Amino acid sequence: MRPSPERWFPGRRPVGTVDGRGFPRDNTGKALFPLPPGAEHDAEVQPVYLLDRTPRALHPAALPVLIAVVVGVIPLPAAWPYWVGHPIPAVLAVLLSGSLAGAGLLLAQRAGSPRTGLLLLAASVLFAIGWVLARDTGAYPLIGEYTQSVFFLALGAGILLHGRARFDRWYEWAWTIEAFVILIFSQTAICLTVAPERLGYSPDVLWFNLDVPERIGSAVTEAGAISYVVLALTFVWVLVLQQRRPGPRNSTAMLVVSAIFAVTAAVVQYPIMGTDSSVPAIMAARGAQGTTAIILPLTLFAGALRSAWLENRVAAQLLTLIGHATPESVRSGLRVVLRDPELEVWYWIPGAAAFVDTAGRLRRTASGLQIRTPGGGPLAVCALSTAQAEHDPTVRIALEASSSALQAVQLQLVHAEEMRDIQDRLMAAEDDGRKELARDLHDGVQQELAALRLQLVGLLGQVPPGATLERLADCNDRVVAVIEQVRSISRGLHPTSLAHDGLAGALEEAAEGFGRRIRLDVPARRFAPRIELAMYYILSEALTNVMKHAQAESVHVRVDVRDDAIIGEVVDDGRGGATVTLGGGLHGVEDRVRALRGRLELASRNGHGTRLTVTIPLIGAA
């Protein structure tokens, strides 16, 4: 039969040839499968290669489990004679070594706790080596004592570093130095002043005894035992200080478990540091310490399970809340999940080299929790209501779960920014054209009409009364009317008073047609030319709509500055019912406002007048 063709692919390892009909042959040309009649002598052959299959990668948990099993099994053969009569401590020693190693490797693979993971892994290996060295001969006791001391040092430092990249407080460094001095130098002092047989070891083991008086050795061991208790208490004190300051913190369960372990280890260590100890007592103490310490990795595992459950729950909740990713939906979803009604998200716009919020407001810099793209570039800033919330693991999980939505929104805003830039350039060109046309009308047509009127006035004084005089007077009146129309058109295109008198003067000139019906409340301060021109066009268009359609008895125009934005408002008592329609005057106003990153609000109920409010940011609009 013919083989499945998908088994043959170009690769690296040649296995034979294939003829023109696709039948595989070996390197000598012999068919590997029975061929149909007429296909035995097909001369068209080419090399064929077997697909190199990439070996499947190990599951992320496979290596930690493998290492945990290896490290956990080490104590069994090392202290087998002792385990025969103590099966329960044997099981606990295996569980402690294995669980510490597994928890250490899992933490080393997670962001935020790699150093804690490495220290826990080192502690597990030291604990296992301690049982390997639990022999009353040669240098084993001496090395075992120091191994046990370094075990406590690594375990304590790892707990304090949980969730942190490094120590950043003086008391953390102070405890580490204190632990090193007490665990290493205290052990050295005991070795120098106390004979090995007084500690329960054989007198012929390798030891650093200086043959000092017995009372000195007793005092040294007593001081060492007390220092262990002091070290445990200061360890608990440092844990409490970590919980009280902003930043990553251990969970309450981890705090309680660590404190129990520290105090219990010190209490158990106290009697075996005396001069009447024995090897069985030392091994029993190590078993008791291991029994207490086993709750540490179990607590870490429980925390990891809680984090995994929290990640799934937050991701599912955000997926439901956000739906189609928009600036508003992402912000609303994060507000609900993080329970922060004041949360804001600012998105980085590369083209503008600035951050933009959901309302289009622009900021060159934004403070808050920095969020970056997978490539390391700036993506967004999440501004939370409290600094403490930034270190909540739920915040990290929520931002990671919403990273795809944040990137989608950034692309939308980048596209919107490009469209706004195009619209802004078109409007700038339109404004320049208006200004040029207004100048041409004022300096050209209007001046010519004024000269023509002067000639007509001169003729009126020279022509005797009659039909000709009447026709010249009529022409003069028409020229005066045309001059006024040209002046009105020129002022509407680009008022010259705007450059000299600012927004207040230009609006006063535009409101002349309303007489006493209009009330202006405009500050005399000046703004950027672009903002003044835009606000003038917007408010003038609104006044024109009121004059044409509102049938209003009174109009109030107000301009105010609030929260780094200029706010223009036109309120009339007309018939209402105004809407923004495509191609209408208000539609052009809306386009201009959007191009300036502003917003337009229209309230117009039938029979209750109209309120038009325009808000343009002073930063980013000019």
C-alpha positions as CSV (number, residue, x, y, z in Angstrom):
1,M,0.0,0.0,0.0
2,R,1.0,3.6,-0.5
3,P,2.3,5.4,2.7
4,S,0.7,8.5,4.1
5,P,2.4,11.3,2.3
6,E,2.5,13.6,5.3
7,R,5.1,11.3,6.9
8,W,7.7,12.5,4.3
9,F,9.0,16.0,4.6
10,P,12.2,17.9,3.7
11,G,14.4,17.7,6.8
12,R,18.0,17.1,7.9
13,R,18.3,13.3,7.9
14,P,18.2,11.5,4.4
15,V,16.5,8.1,4.5
16,G,16.3,7.4,0.8
17,T,14.7,8.7,-2.4
18,V,11.2,9.2,-3.8
19,D,10.2,8.8,-7.4
20,G,8.1,11.1,-9.5
21,R,4.9,9.5,-8.4
22,G,5.6,10.0,-4.8
23,F,6.6,6.3,-3.9
24,P,9.5,6.1,-1.4
25,R,12.6,4.0,-2.2
26,D,15.8,3.3,-0.2
27,N,19.2,4.7,-1.2
28,T,19.7,1.9,-3.8
29,G,16.4,2.7,-5.5
30,K,14.5,-0.3,-4.2
31,A,10.8,0.3,-3.4
32,L,10.0,0.4,0.3
33,F,6.4,-0.6,-0.4
34,P,4.7,-2.8,-3.1
35,L,4.2,-0.7,-6.2
36,P,1.4,-0.9,-8.8
37,P,2.1,-2.3,-12.2
38,G,4.3,-0.1,-14.4
39,A,5.8,1.9,-11.5
40,E,8.9,-0.4,-10.9
41,H,11.2,1.4,-13.3
42,D,10.3,5.0,-12.7
43,A,13.5,6.9,-13.3
44,E,12.5,10.2,-11.7
45,V,13.8,10.0,-8.2
46,Q,14.9,12.7,-5.6
47,P,16.3,12.5,-2.1
48,V,13.7,12.3,0.7
49,Y,14.2,13.3,4.3
50,L,12.3,12.1,7.4
51,L,10.7,14.9,9.5
52,D,12.9,15.8,12.5
53,R,10.4,15.8,15.3
54,T,11.1,18.3,18.0
55,P,11.0,16.7,21.4
56,R,8.2,17.9,23.7
57,A,9.3,20.3,26.4
58,L,8.9,19.2,30.0
59,H,5.9,20.5,31.9
60,P,6.8,23.5,34.0
61,A,6.1,21.5,37.2
62,A,8.1,18.4,36.1
63,L,11.5,19.7,37.0
64,P,10.4,21.0,40.5
65,V,8.8,17.6,41.2
66,L,11.8,15.7,40.1
67,I,14.2,17.8,42.2
68,A,11.9,17.6,45.1
69,V,11.8,13.8,45.0
70,V,15.7,13.6,44.7
71,V,16.3,16.0,47.6
72,G,13.6,14.4,49.7
73,V,15.0,10.9,49.3
74,I,18.5,11.9,50.4
75,P,17.9,11.8,54.2
76,L,16.6,8.2,54.1
77,P,19.8,6.3,53.3
78,A,21.9,8.9,55.1
79,A,20.4,8.2,58.5
80,W,18.9,4.8,58.0
81,P,19.9,3.2,61.3
82,Y,18.2,6.1,63.1
83,W,15.1,5.9,61.0
84,V,14.4,2.3,61.9
85,G,13.2,3.3,65.4
86,H,11.8,6.7,64.3
87,P,9.6,6.2,61.2
88,I,7.5,9.4,61.8
89,P,10.5,11.8,61.9
90,A,11.8,10.0,58.8
91,V,8.6,10.8,56.8
92,L,8.7,14.4,58.1
93,A,12.3,14.8,57.1
94,V,11.6,13.5,53.6
95,L,8.6,15.8,53.3
96,L,10.4,18.9,54.5
97,S,13.4,18.4,52.2
98,G,11.2,17.6,49.2
99,S,8.6,20.3,49.8
100,L,11.3,23.0,50.4
101,A,13.0,22.0,47.2
102,G,9.8,22.0,45.2
103,A,8.5,25.3,46.6
104,G,11.9,26.9,46.0
105,L,12.0,25.9,42.4
106,L,8.4,27.0,41.8
107,L,9.1,30.4,43.3
108,A,12.4,30.7,41.4
109,Q,10.3,30.3,38.1
110,R,7.8,33.0,39.2
111,A,8.3,36.7,38.8
112,G,8.8,38.6,42.0
113,S,10.3,35.8,44.1
114,P,13.3,34.2,42.3
115,R,15.8,34.9,45.1
116,T,13.4,33.4,47.7
117,G,13.1,30.3,45.6
118,L,16.9,29.9,45.3
119,L,17.3,30.4,49.1
120,L,14.6,27.8,49.8
121,L,16.2,25.4,47.4
122,A,19.6,25.9,49.1
123,A,17.9,25.4,52.6
124,S,16.4,22.1,51.4
125,V,19.7,20.8,50.2
126,L,21.4,21.9,53.4
127,F,18.8,20.2,55.5
128,A,19.3,17.0,53.5
129,I,23.1,17.3,53.8
130,G,22.6,17.7,57.6
131,W,21.2,14.2,57.8
132,V,24.0,12.9,55.6
133,L,26.5,14.3,58.1
134,A,24.6,13.0,61.1
135,R,27.5,10.6,62.0
136,D,29.6,10.6,65.2
137,T,32.9,10.2,63.5
138,G,35.6,12.3,61.8
139,A,34.7,15.8,60.7
140,Y,31.0,15.0,60.2
141,P,29.7,16.5,63.5
142,L,31.7,19.8,62.9
143,I,30.5,20.2,59.3
144,G,27.0,19.2,60.4
145,E,26.8,21.9,63.0
146,Y,27.7,24.6,60.5
147,T,25.4,23.1,57.9
148,Q,22.5,23.5,60.3
149,S,23.4,27.1,61.0
150,V,23.6,28.0,57.3
151,F,20.2,26.2,56.8
152,F,18.5,28.6,59.3
153,L,20.3,31.6,57.8
154,A,19.1,30.7,54.2
155,L,15.6,29.9,55.3
156,G,15.2,33.1,57.3
157,A,16.6,35.3,54.5
158,G,14.4,33.6,52.0
159,I,11.2,34.3,54.0
160,L,12.2,38.0,54.4
161,L,12.9,38.3,50.6
162,H,9.5,36.7,49.6
163,G,7.9,38.9,47.0
164,R,10.9,41.3,46.8
165,A,13.9,41.6,44.5
166,R,16.2,42.8,47.3
167,F,16.3,44.2,50.8
168,D,15.4,47.9,50.8
169,R,15.1,48.6,54.6
170,W,17.9,48.8,57.2
171,Y,16.2,46.4,59.6
172,E,16.2,43.7,57.0
173,W,19.9,44.0,56.4
174,A,20.4,44.3,60.2
175,W,18.7,41.0,60.9
176,T,20.7,39.3,58.2
177,I,23.9,40.5,59.7
178,E,22.7,39.5,63.2
179,A,21.8,36.1,62.0
180,F,25.2,35.6,60.4
181,V,27.0,36.6,63.5
182,I,24.9,34.5,65.9
183,L,24.6,31.4,63.7
184,I,28.3,31.3,62.5
185,F,30.4,33.1,65.1
186,S,28.4,31.7,68.0
187,Q,28.8,28.2,66.6
188,T,32.6,28.9,66.2
189,A,32.8,30.1,69.8
190,I,31.1,26.9,71.1
191,C,33.5,24.7,69.1
192,L,36.5,26.6,70.5
193,T,35.4,26.5,74.2
194,V,33.4,23.3,74.6
195,A,34.8,19.8,74.1
196,P,33.0,17.5,71.7
197,E,32.1,14.9,74.3
198,R,30.3,17.5,76.4
199,L,28.1,18.2,73.4
200,G,27.3,14.5,73.0
201,Y,29.9,13.6,70.3
202,S,32.8,11.2,70.6
203,P,36.0,12.7,72.0
204,D,38.0,11.6,68.9
205,V,36.0,13.6,66.3
206,L,37.6,16.5,64.5
207,W,37.1,19.6,66.7
208,F,38.6,23.0,67.4
209,N,38.7,22.7,71.2
210,L,41.1,25.1,73.1
211,D,40.8,23.2,76.4
212,V,39.4,26.3,78.2
213,P,37.9,25.9,81.7
214,E,34.5,24.2,81.8
215,R,32.7,27.2,83.3
216,I,33.8,29.3,80.3
217,G,32.3,26.8,77.9
218,S,29.1,26.6,79.9
219,A,28.8,30.4,79.7
220,V,29.4,30.4,76.0
221,T,26.8,27.8,75.3
222,E,24.3,29.6,77.5
223,A,25.0,32.8,75.7
224,G,24.6,31.1,72.4
225,A,21.3,29.5,73.4
226,I,20.0,32.9,74.5
227,S,21.2,34.5,71.3
228,Y,19.1,32.0,69.3
229,V,16.0,33.1,71.2
230,V,16.9,36.8,70.6
231,L,17.4,36.1,66.9
232,A,14.0,34.4,66.6
233,L,12.3,37.4,68.3
234,T,14.0,39.9,66.1
235,F,13.0,37.8,63.1
236,V,9.3,38.1,64.1
237,W,9.8,41.9,64.7
238,V,11.2,42.3,61.2
239,L,8.2,40.4,59.7
240,V,5.8,42.7,61.5
241,L,7.7,45.8,60.2
242,Q,7.4,44.5,56.7
243,Q,3.7,44.1,57.0
244,R,3.3,47.8,58.2
245,R,5.1,49.5,55.3
246,P,4.0,50.0,51.7
247,G,5.3,47.4,49.3
248,P,5.1,43.7,48.6
249,R,4.1,41.8,51.8
250,N,3.9,38.3,53.0
251,S,0.4,37.0,53.6
252,T,-0.9,36.9,57.2
253,A,-0.7,33.1,57.1
254,M,2.9,33.2,56.0
255,L,3.6,35.8,58.8
256,V,2.1,33.5,61.5
257,V,3.8,30.4,60.2
258,S,7.2,32.0,60.0
259,A,6.9,33.4,63.5
260,I,5.9,30.0,64.9
261,F,8.8,28.3,63.1
262,A,11.3,30.8,64.3
263,V,10.3,30.6,68.0
264,T,9.9,26.9,68.0
265,A,13.3,26.4,66.3
266,A,14.9,28.6,69.0
267,V,13.2,26.8,71.8
268,V,14.2,23.4,70.5
269,Q,17.7,24.5,69.9
270,Y,18.2,25.8,73.4
271,P,18.5,22.4,75.3
272,I,20.8,20.8,72.7
273,M,23.3,23.6,73.0
274,G,23.9,22.6,76.6
275,T,26.9,20.6,77.8
276,D,24.8,17.5,78.7
277,S,23.5,16.9,75.2
278,S,23.8,13.6,73.1
279,V,23.7,12.6,69.5
280,P,20.2,11.1,69.7
281,A,19.0,14.4,71.4
282,I,20.6,16.4,68.6
283,M,18.9,14.3,65.9
284,A,15.6,14.4,67.8
285,A,15.9,18.2,67.9
286,R,16.6,18.4,64.2
287,G,13.5,16.2,63.6
288,A,11.4,18.5,65.7
289,Q,12.7,21.6,63.8
290,G,12.0,19.9,60.5
291,T,8.5,19.0,61.7
292,T,7.8,22.7,62.4
293,A,9.5,23.9,59.3
294,I,7.4,21.7,57.0
295,I,4.5,24.2,57.4
296,L,6.5,26.8,55.5
297,P,6.6,25.2,52.1
298,L,3.0,24.0,52.6
299,T,1.9,27.6,53.2
300,L,3.8,28.7,50.1
301,F,2.1,26.0,48.1
302,A,-1.3,27.2,49.4
303,G,-0.4,30.7,48.4
304,A,0.5,29.6,44.9
305,L,-2.8,27.7,44.6
306,R,-4.6,30.8,45.8
307,S,-2.8,33.0,43.2
308,A,-3.7,30.5,40.4
309,W,-7.3,30.5,41.5
310,L,-7.3,34.3,41.7
311,E,-5.7,34.6,38.3
312,N,-8.5,32.4,36.7
313,R,-11.3,34.3,38.5
314,V,-10.0,37.8,37.7
315,A,-9.3,36.8,34.1
316,A,-12.8,35.4,33.7
317,Q,-14.4,38.4,35.4
318,L,-12.5,40.9,33.2
319,L,-13.4,39.0,30.0
320,T,-17.0,39.3,30.9
321,L,-16.9,42.9,32.0
322,I,-14.7,44.2,29.1
323,G,-16.3,42.4,26.2
324,H,-15.3,44.4,23.1
325,A,-12.2,46.4,24.2
326,T,-12.8,50.1,24.3
327,P,-11.2,52.8,26.5
328,E,-14.4,53.0,28.6
329,S,-15.0,49.3,28.9
330,V,-11.4,48.5,30.0
331,R,-11.5,51.3,32.6
332,S,-14.9,50.2,33.9
333,G,-13.8,46.5,34.1
334,L,-10.7,47.4,36.0
335,R,-12.7,49.6,38.4
336,V,-15.1,46.8,39.2
337,V,-12.5,44.1,39.6
338,L,-10.1,46.3,41.7
339,R,-12.9,48.0,43.5
340,D,-11.5,51.4,42.8
341,P,-14.2,53.8,41.4
342,E,-11.5,56.5,40.8
343,L,-9.1,54.4,38.8
344,E,-7.9,56.0,35.6
345,V,-5.9,54.5,32.7
346,W,-3.6,56.6,30.6
347,Y,-2.4,55.2,27.3
348,W,0.9,55.9,25.6
349,I,0.6,57.4,22.1
350,P,4.0,57.2,20.4
351,G,3.2,59.7,17.7
352,A,2.3,62.4,20.3
353,A,5.0,61.2,22.7
354,A,2.4,61.6,25.5
355,F,-0.3,59.8,27.4
356,V,-4.0,60.1,26.6
357,D,-6.9,59.1,28.8
358,T,-10.4,57.8,27.8
359,A,-11.6,61.4,27.4
360,G,-8.8,62.3,25.1
361,R,-6.9,64.5,27.6
362,L,-3.2,64.7,26.9
363,R,-0.4,64.5,29.4
364,R,3.3,64.4,28.7
365,T,3.9,62.4,31.9
366,A,1.5,60.3,34.0
367,S,2.0,59.0,37.5
368,G,0.9,55.5,38.5
369,L,1.6,51.9,37.9
370,Q,3.6,51.6,34.7
371,I,2.4,48.9,32.2
372,R,4.7,47.9,29.4
373,T,4.2,45.9,26.2
374,P,5.8,42.4,25.7
375,G,8.6,44.2,23.9
376,G,9.3,46.4,26.8
377,G,7.9,49.7,25.4
378,P,5.5,51.9,27.3
379,L,1.8,50.8,27.0
380,A,-0.2,52.5,29.7
381,V,-0.3,53.9,33.2
382,C,-2.9,52.7,35.7
383,A,-3.5,55.5,38.3
384,L,-5.0,54.0,41.4
385,S,-6.7,55.9,44.2
386,T,-4.1,54.7,46.9
387,A,-0.5,53.8,46.6
388,Q,-1.0,50.8,48.8
389,A,-3.2,49.2,46.2
390,E,-0.3,49.1,43.7
391,H,1.3,46.3,45.7
392,D,-1.9,44.2,45.9
393,P,-1.4,40.9,44.0
394,T,-4.9,41.4,42.6
395,V,-3.7,44.5,40.8
396,R,-0.8,42.7,39.1
397,I,-3.1,39.8,38.1
398,A,-5.8,42.1,36.7
399,L,-3.3,44.1,34.7
400,E,-1.7,40.9,33.3
401,A,-5.2,39.5,32.4
402,S,-6.2,42.7,30.7
403,S,-2.9,43.2,28.8
404,S,-4.4,42.1,25.4
405,A,-7.4,44.5,25.9
406,L,-5.0,47.3,26.9
407,Q,-2.9,46.8,23.7
408,A,-6.1,46.7,21.6
409,V,-7.2,50.0,23.1
410,Q,-3.8,51.5,22.6
411,L,-4.1,50.6,18.9
412,Q,-7.5,52.2,18.7
413,L,-6.3,55.4,20.3
414,V,-3.2,55.5,18.1
415,H,-5.5,55.3,15.1
416,A,-7.8,57.9,16.5
417,E,-4.8,60.1,17.1
418,E,-3.7,59.8,13.5
419,M,-7.2,60.7,12.4
420,R,-7.3,63.6,14.8
421,D,-3.9,64.8,13.4
422,I,-5.3,64.7,9.9
423,Q,-8.4,66.5,10.9
424,D,-6.4,69.0,12.8
425,R,-4.3,69.8,9.8
426,L,-7.3,70.1,7.6
427,M,-8.9,72.6,10.0
428,A,-5.7,74.5,10.3
429,A,-5.6,74.8,6.5
430,E,-9.2,75.9,6.5
431,D,-8.5,78.5,9.2
432,D,-5.5,79.8,7.1
433,G,-7.8,79.9,4.1
434,R,-10.4,81.8,6.0
435,K,-7.8,84.3,7.3
436,E,-6.4,84.8,3.8
437,L,-9.9,85.3,2.3
438,A,-10.9,87.7,5.0
439,R,-7.7,89.7,4.4
440,D,-8.4,89.8,0.7
441,L,-12.0,91.0,1.2
442,H,-10.9,93.6,3.7
443,D,-7.8,94.9,1.8
444,G,-9.2,94.3,-1.7
445,V,-12.9,94.2,-2.3
446,Q,-13.9,96.4,0.7
447,Q,-11.3,99.0,-0.2
448,E,-12.4,99.2,-3.8
449,L,-16.0,99.5,-2.7
450,A,-15.1,102.3,-0.3
451,A,-13.3,104.1,-3.2
452,L,-16.3,103.7,-5.4
453,R,-18.6,105.1,-2.7
454,L,-16.4,108.2,-2.4
455,Q,-16.7,108.7,-6.2
456,L,-20.5,108.4,-6.0
457,V,-20.7,110.9,-3.1
458,G,-18.6,113.3,-5.2
459,L,-21.0,112.9,-8.2
460,L,-24.0,113.5,-5.9
461,G,-22.8,117.0,-5.2
462,Q,-22.3,117.8,-8.9
463,V,-25.5,116.4,-10.5
464,P,-28.6,118.6,-10.5
465,P,-31.8,117.3,-9.0
466,G,-33.7,114.8,-11.1
467,A,-33.8,111.2,-12.2
468,T,-30.1,110.9,-12.5
469,L,-29.5,112.2,-9.0
470,E,-32.0,109.7,-7.6
471,R,-30.4,106.8,-9.4
472,L,-26.9,107.9,-8.2
473,A,-28.3,108.1,-4.6
474,D,-29.7,104.6,-5.0
475,C,-26.4,103.3,-6.2
476,N,-24.7,104.8,-3.3
477,D,-27.1,103.1,-0.8
478,R,-26.4,99.8,-2.5
479,V,-22.7,100.2,-2.3
480,V,-23.0,101.1,1.4
481,A,-25.0,97.9,1.9
482,V,-22.5,95.8,-0.1
483,I,-19.7,97.3,2.0
484,E,-21.5,96.3,5.2
485,Q,-22.1,92.7,3.9
486,V,-18.4,92.4,2.9
487,R,-17.4,93.6,6.3
488,S,-19.8,91.1,8.0
489,I,-18.5,88.3,5.8
490,S,-14.9,89.2,6.5
491,R,-15.5,89.4,10.2
492,G,-17.2,86.0,10.1
493,L,-14.3,84.4,8.3
494,H,-11.7,85.8,10.6
495,P,-12.4,88.8,12.9
496,T,-9.5,91.3,13.0
497,S,-10.7,92.2,16.6
498,L,-9.7,88.7,17.7
499,A,-6.0,89.5,17.3
500,H,-6.3,92.9,19.0
501,D,-9.0,92.5,21.6
502,G,-9.0,88.8,22.2
503,L,-12.0,86.5,22.6
504,A,-14.0,88.9,24.7
505,G,-13.7,91.7,22.1
506,A,-14.5,89.4,19.1
507,L,-17.6,88.0,20.8
508,E,-18.8,91.5,21.7
509,E,-18.5,92.4,18.0
510,A,-20.3,89.2,16.9
511,A,-23.2,89.8,19.4
512,E,-24.0,93.3,18.1
513,G,-27.0,91.9,16.1
514,F,-28.7,90.6,19.3
515,G,-28.8,94.0,21.0
516,R,-30.0,93.8,24.6
517,R,-31.2,90.2,24.3
518,I,-27.6,88.8,24.8
519,R,-25.6,88.9,28.0
520,L,-21.8,88.2,27.7
521,D,-19.7,86.9,30.6
522,V,-16.3,86.5,29.0
523,P,-13.0,87.1,30.8
524,A,-10.6,89.6,29.3
525,R,-7.6,87.3,29.6
526,R,-5.9,86.0,26.5
527,F,-5.4,82.4,25.4
528,A,-3.4,80.7,22.7
529,P,-4.4,82.0,19.2
530,R,-5.6,78.5,18.2
531,I,-7.8,78.2,21.2
532,E,-9.2,81.7,20.9
533,L,-10.0,81.2,17.2
534,A,-11.7,77.8,17.8
535,M,-13.8,79.0,20.7
536,Y,-14.8,82.1,18.7
537,Y,-16.0,79.9,15.7
538,I,-17.8,77.5,18.1
539,L,-19.7,80.2,20.0
540,S,-20.4,82.3,16.9
541,E,-22.0,79.2,15.2
542,A,-24.0,78.6,18.4
543,L,-25.2,82.2,18.4
544,T,-26.1,82.0,14.6
545,N,-28.2,78.9,15.3
546,V,-30.0,80.7,18.1
547,M,-30.7,83.7,15.9
548,K,-32.0,81.5,13.0
549,H,-34.0,78.8,14.8
550,A,-34.4,79.3,18.6
551,Q,-36.8,82.2,18.6
552,A,-35.2,83.2,21.9
553,E,-35.9,86.3,24.0
554,S,-32.5,86.2,25.8
555,V,-29.2,84.5,25.4
556,H,-26.3,84.1,27.9
557,V,-22.8,83.5,26.7
558,R,-20.3,82.5,29.3
559,V,-16.6,81.6,29.1
560,D,-14.7,80.2,32.1
561,V,-11.4,78.4,32.9
562,R,-11.5,75.4,35.2
563,D,-9.2,72.4,35.7
564,D,-6.7,73.4,32.9
565,A,-9.6,73.7,30.4
566,I,-11.5,76.5,28.8
567,I,-15.3,76.1,29.0
568,G,-17.7,77.9,26.7
569,E,-21.4,77.9,27.2
570,V,-24.4,79.3,25.3
571,V,-27.8,79.2,27.0
572,D,-31.0,80.5,25.4
573,D,-34.7,80.4,26.4
574,G,-35.9,79.5,23.0
575,R,-38.1,76.6,21.8
576,G,-35.4,73.9,22.2
577,G,-35.2,70.7,20.3
578,A,-31.8,71.3,18.8
579,T,-29.8,68.2,17.7
580,V,-26.5,67.5,16.0
581,T,-27.3,66.4,12.4
582,L,-24.9,65.4,9.7
583,G,-24.0,68.5,7.6
584,G,-25.5,70.9,10.1
585,G,-23.7,73.7,11.9
586,L,-23.5,71.8,15.2
587,H,-21.9,68.9,13.4
588,G,-19.0,71.1,12.2
589,V,-18.8,72.4,15.8
590,E,-18.5,68.8,17.1
591,D,-15.7,68.0,14.6
592,R,-13.7,71.1,15.6
593,V,-14.1,70.2,19.3
594,R,-13.0,66.6,18.7
595,A,-10.0,67.8,16.8
596,L,-9.0,69.8,19.8
597,R,-9.4,66.9,22.3
598,G,-12.4,68.6,23.8
599,R,-16.0,67.5,24.3
600,L,-19.4,68.9,23.4
601,E,-22.5,68.6,25.5
602,L,-26.0,69.6,24.2
603,A,-29.1,69.8,26.4
604,S,-32.2,70.9,24.4
605,R,-35.6,69.8,25.4
606,N,-38.6,71.0,23.5
607,G,-40.0,74.2,25.0
608,H,-37.2,74.5,27.6
609,G,-34.4,76.2,25.7
610,T,-31.0,75.0,24.8
611,R,-27.7,74.7,26.7
612,L,-24.6,74.1,24.6
613,T,-21.4,73.5,26.6
614,V,-17.9,73.1,25.0
615,T,-14.8,72.0,27.0
616,I,-11.4,72.3,25.4
617,P,-8.2,71.4,27.3
618,L,-5.6,74.2,27.5
619,I,-2.9,71.5,27.4
620,G,-2.6,69.5,24.2
621,A,-5.2,71.6,22.2
622,A,-2.9,74.4,21.3
